[in-house]
Amino acid sequence: MEEHAPRAAGPAAAVDPFIGTAPTALPEPVGLAATWWFPKPQIGNTHPGAAYPFGMVSACAYSGAYPTGYGRYGLATEGVPEEIRSRQEASGFTHFQQSGTGAIRKYYNYFRVTPMLQPLDALGTAYGLGDERAVPGYYAATLDSGVRAELVAGPKSVVHRYVFPRHEDARIVVDFSQGGLAIPHGETVPLRAHLELVAPGVAQGRIVVEGAPLSVHIECDALGWQQMLWYDRRLMRGGSRLDFDAIRPTTLRGFGLLWAGAAAPEAPVEVRIGFSLRGPEQARANLERDGGSGPGAFARVSGAARAAWDVHLGAVRVDADDAGRQTVFSTALYHSLVKPAFAPDESPFWPGHGAFAFDLCTLWDIYRTQLPLLALLFPDRAVELANALVTICEEEGNFPIGYRMARGADRFSRQGSALAHTFLAELCARGLPGLDWDRALVHLHHDLRRGYGEDFLLHGSAEPLSHTLDLAVGYWCAAQIARRVGDHHLAAELDEPATWWRNAFDPATGLLRPSTYYEGGAWNYSFRLLPDMRSRIALAGGDAAFTRLLDRFFGFGASAVSQPGRRPGAPEMEAGYALGRFEGLNNEPDLDAPWAYHYAGRPDRTAEVVHAAVMNQFGTGPGGLPGNDDSGGLSSWYVWAALGLFPVAGQGIVLLGPPSFRSARLEVPGGGLSIETRGFRAPEPGGPVQYVQEARLDGRPLERSWTTTTELAAARSLQLRLGDRPGSWGVRERPPSGSAFPVPPG
């Protein structure tokens, strides 16, 4: 049978979803990049499964490996991950995979579907995978049993298509009890479950996992096949319903349903699954709305996914000089558009309709880069996410730092504080419609007193000191929103705590004081782009002293370092941390640090660091990422940097630099922005850096090295003249530092 794979054409043609699925395998770094040290796992942790842009659901081959359920590698928190599988294999195909995350203890992989030629007792057998293929929205592989599997994803549904070799007793098994990963402490056990056969070829059910009810409506068009429930690997012939009220890990026995019958290659079988957090009937409606109900759904859903990805990936186009660089950029954009998982009208935790989103794992990684990209390219979705966050805070009592499809307190409090404040301020600075800012401000204000906020108010700082920076920025963001809604009294109240970031710094060193930092040290967190960088630089002793600190951090003049290997020991890691060195793009606290030079009048240094990162830390092939992609936080950094742009999250500012492509086109609502260069030379690893000599925005000279997000979204052309030596551009007029969202001069 001919596969119904999406055509390899349009914006999706250059995307390689396998990038990031294996340990880092980049060329040996040269120049400045050779001095950077990677403490975190050297693997992208992505998966190649079928996903819809910002969709609720995904589907991929399941091996149980860390952390997406796909692949061969085990739990890794530092160094090169260990193999736990000797080959690519799968025991079936699961749903709701994470994208590039690390140890967040929320791994989904529910409702495993397994095409089998053996008896039910063989369920869980790992089959070797061959002939894997993936494009946005589509994944396919052949099991070594001879079964060819294809999967396509809609916003709230997935369609499986299986082609069996000729066999008298083939079967498709759906395991309702499967969840999580096949690593120690990685399993997820349902608490309650209900499943029933409602008609020939039609079933439905619900499982409650980690407090969240997840429902399915399943259709299978295997005509003439038997339809049965099963429990503990035993068939329940004649039964039509299973209910479990109190499952425990110690009492769990596998359960689910299956279809069994004679198979032939000329008779492919479709399995169509709609998902909902609000019951099987809504799951059925979601399947129908996605076009996934009834025969022929695979082609319909595939076409819809292809069209959606063409629109989303077509939002940014670059003039690439070779196919490899085009693939790196297109795949980075693709990974930037997989999460968050939007699920409108699906909240299982409170009544009513409206915006809802889950899988905000991890907000501390995506707030700097991925969410500003969402706000620029798809502002309606950004507003939808903001409304979801406000509702979550209203219903659950706090803005989340990481939010997932699970009931219970936020488990990520160590990583950051007040990050939703930065995201909402980003939208407020743009003046985007669709948000009730008075309602949002109430929750933004109250949320600042939760968690580490009490210590911050009582003592003027909070430990770890990274939270002091988070909270001070959160107060600044809330103050700007208060001014926008006209509450100047509240804004004045918030202004003073916004200055307490100073309490975290040691004027004697110009760096943050010693603390128990999360994933990094004082050096990594010391160059965050604060709203008042003028005062931050003065605290370090002025432009020259601040630049010297940055130069040391980025390794100018330093020797090359060796990266941690497999199972690095404590002495090796301690020696690496003692370097106080930029951790490349292996660790997210460093993502905005290269642009700190702009505030000291040294955009040339930013250009040199960004050039080294773009050319040394991204590549083609499964090992093409330097570290965890973290829901697109890393990939979106590349998208911005390769365009010669960088957002200062929450402050309404975009910093400018030399792009990595001759020209680019951004399609934004209301028009499009063309980025054009003169004097461009294609960059190479270790090759010369180019510097901006002059800039024009819509034909007007732009002496400053920044623009506002509003100005950028409304612009139609950004013209940059590049050269081989630093010039005077961006040296005199620094990016804004102050007490309000910036207004561009003139």
Steps between C-alpha positions, in 0.01 A plus 500: 500500500618851426565713805295812552796699628485876456674621187858615551424851380436845639646639822494159670725339241823602671395394852671197654306396814781257590736785590559489875393139552855370567801616703679809375718417198616837373837574339778587743441864598750757384596843625302654783249214517780259596531678837140437607412222741186284497379370838152382398407197290644519151189391313201686360239264652264567209283239328404456132134421564194643329389831650274788401614861549441575871271196500361319799632159396794330330577142403828313472667161523536400865811334642462637853829689476560834669337754488255484207450125484686487169856390436776310678621714789447501873466764769782755476554818700856571386748391237429255216194280561533124528336264255234276651403348163740356244276595208206719405197303611140534611239300685227708337402859438399743775368853536577834673879493475708773661723707272863542599450514875707345777412350837157652556337174615208542263540275201146421374520229225142386553281254307770287336381356169684184387450318168579133565530166326555308827260404779409760762754347740772659285372853568795716601742330263749750362513495121793640306418812299601541138433741216403782738366809333373826645384835370299756697170339596596150386709206627550154352708190577508130422511257792720197454179296517433635152226744598525845346365776725409856406367768736360848439385755759219753516446764768327254735524168319733245345441256215707180476527305176641145505591276209543138612666217316255230405399329825198307625502634856629857509393738773509862608526538877427820692650500851311737732731424794824611331657831603830671564841351424668162537768637731517485881223711652383604154173307484160666527218292650137595440291552811160432346393375159192430293485348152221353293418371155217715367456364145683282251836665444430772757617527862542771758641545846668713759800467728584726793876548519671729752158646572420592139218321314600413144231363269512333162262416220649226281394374161649205313393411146629141494188350346420152619752509783398400851479775760580408861603635836794348685625498858829365632580374147185288494221553248154587632288348227146634511584777742430860399608707801779531757501729802772553759433726798825483697808374316823489696855437375504176698171378353531623141445240230503603137167564330365631174331395180596341170387414152610169346454336161650410166731764349642559155729769352225624268271571798662762726332563834430845641473566873354843570522650848347823628615631838339723758544597863122534527360162418460251216222692326720805467780272382268375226410856404868595490574208268220605267606866507856403405368300204615178659171312523392241245687317223762697311584713802873443465517693175278780633693550824829471315396773258381727780824452694706571190306820432530616862874441505543679167331807648699493824837419346435750223495776759879528472703437185872542456728520198727211590826446313487120533254223580656413835464849644143514369423174680648626826293819486175335388528232767572759769186687396305173501616413852400851609140436392427159657426624854321628706213251468184703446173333600221761478178408681675201659584595857405204717549694822242777476171552311439722204652546160794704383876496476692213653853372447720238658854373450654834591807303586710686536401866540843592643652388170249642250417840650816662360479386139213271401213703645626831351520321162142382546394856584664640186388240246167384647377766743150353517642176639717695743192680630319167525784363711502810719128465565555134588771597750279763662219248536737239645614755758141598578389140544809346661643788699829569324659556163680180404872471434438174319152369426409153387207265457486413868322609813699637789745761617765637267804275531741740340530775759880476527556593138353848489248755625261749340571390144139542387544866588770531236281336236196715574716813501622399154142512373416817688799680348361409157154624593344178372120482535305216657618514862320642801799679649320607817416137572853388414659770716316384812653155466841626395513715814387227739721233344815698583442423869487124455784251523833676523316832494452506876876483564554763233262744669628430850872506430541674167632183339423131469719193479602369255592848382375430150152539653595847617558595137179326388290678760653842444431465127150375583434814706631716215274323249195532724576870554505565125170320454353704787606820322340382177165449675531832683561369852790733578468451877562126464779563251679722751459231767658242272788719385713468812514117519586508130836656598591231753688299240797703628486302826607188315827649369839547660640840390851375579481239222225636277340155515220337693585395853559129572176303522355156427410570141283263298687356199789745492700733718543868573668564165215347301234715663703821529438622143124483483352792304337696782268796438762739644820388331650847536504459878607138470807602297578784740492252789770299319720808464389637164512395135865390491481295820171342397645412160802338666269282707310396190823430311617271778163326511496437124857376493671769297869412516436175686615153405272231360327275753398135504132411534364250752466151360288209618452480876716801587631491855454766764859636472460542123171687539631716784801601291273593214269711714805673650581640155208744536459462126219548252326166469427557138143418411514189713337687790215751480605754768767615251266557204481878521853566628665560158285809451611660828787653302249720317435691822871575538525636146668185363263342246815376325564261788142375483553432130810295574337285770181444300697412188695239698180349642301494178784347300625246756201385702236406244522245223318240295437142603363351824791645702454854371414672830742589784254426780137452598269692268261565791169550320664713233688732735831412335374479141323836521828654619653387171209640298540844659880500485518382139268787404726749677238573766456432871199583722554643846212308651234707670662835423361570154849511344665305218878530466658501155811337359639343183280220361634162389307512173516738209131583527190387685127560495273496805126479441334677789132594538427811299797465266849367472851601597792455261851486642753584232878533510778662300856372515383162629741208502377152588633416850719199569616332824820673600455746215498880528221677683292767329390816680213739440630825351166673456130417524181635349147424615243571230763711329576718804853494644519304825806587706382307803555127536144430607139551405174450685280196447220728382730674253635171370153346456386802297818534290523376143875504444816480706811570294845425639837583351764257623877518512804313624596748773303655785377850432326770699149360459328430832789632708361832618127445537439213743188287541252653746537473875219653698171481676261455208453314174721673242367737238723520191645844428340696218 
